[in-house]
């Protein structure tokens, strides 16, 4: 059975994906979430939308 990708990521996953520290991952997540919040979207503290993160970092 193939596991479907989860729609949200936590800091550890972001840090692993981008090969950076967790503190840098949190900073990037905050930037992405701030843009979503400014656009009137609901954001979840400590998580980031996988799609929005990929768009932000160009993946």
N, C-alpha and C positions, 0 to 999 in steps of 0.2 A: 504494500500500500504506500503510495507516494504522499508525503506530508505537504500540505499546502503552506505557503509562506504566510506568516502572521502579518496583519496590516500595520502593527505598531512595533517599534523597537525600543529597547531600554539602552542605557548608557554603555553597558558592557558590550552589547552587540554592535553599537555604533563605533566604539573604540576598536573592536576587532576588525570591523569592516574597513575603517579608515586608517588602521595601524597608528593610533594615537593613544594618549593617556585618557583615563576616564574623565579627568577634569576638562580636558579639551573637548571630549565628546559632549559633556554637559553644556559647554559654551556653544557648540554648534547646534545642539538640540534647542537651546534657548533662542538662538537666532532664528531657526526655522519656525519654532512655535510662535515667536513674536510676530513674524510675518503673517502666519495663519490667523492669529488673534486680531491683527490690524485689518485683515480682510473680513472680519466678522465671523470667523469659524470658531468652533469650540475646540480647545486643546486640553490634553490630559497631562498634568504635571508629572515629570519623570519619564514621559514617553514621547516618541515622535513618530509621525506618520512615515512609513517606509517610502511611499510614493513621493511625498514632499521632500524628504531627505535626499532621495536619488536625484530629484530635479535640481535641488540646491547645489549639490556637489558634482553634478554632471555625470551621473552613472546611468 
